[in-house]
Amino acid sequence: MIVADTNILSEPLRPQPDHRVIRWLAAHAPELAITTFTVAELRYGVYRLPVGRRRHALDAAVTALVTQAGDRLLSFGPAAAEHYAAIRAERESKGVHVGVEDTMTAAICKVSNYPIATRKVADFQGAGTPIINPFDSPT
């Protein structure tokens, strides 16, 4: 499994998506997992839009993504909470600030022993999980 971050899953929804990410997603679709934080971030993006066709289409896309994820939808549990606290404390001691959602996602990856696919490599460095950047995939 590979945990796909919000910026990877939202790329196909952009007006001009990066072709490297589209190809990467197609090649890895069966092994992709998502977190409940990613679902929340995607839904937030939908709810920020004015009611209309675009919002409706994006809402349907997010619903389909969640449905397809099935048991590959990962939640934040007690073990992830322990890792979250350790990751956050260590990074803060080094003067590195990372958002709560990204730190929680990193903790889920660490507990699950799955790599993270993200464009925000710096936010996940030092969290103890392998990082994949599909934006750097060969064209």
Buried (B, 14 or more C-beta within 10 A) or exposed (E): BBBBBBBBBBBBBEEEEBEBBEBBBEEBEEEBBBBBBBBEBBBEBBEEEEEEEEBEEBBEBBBEBBEEBEEBBBEBEEEBEEBBEBBBEEBEEEEEEBEEBBBBBBBBBBBBEBBBBBBBEEBBBBBBBEBBBBBEBEE
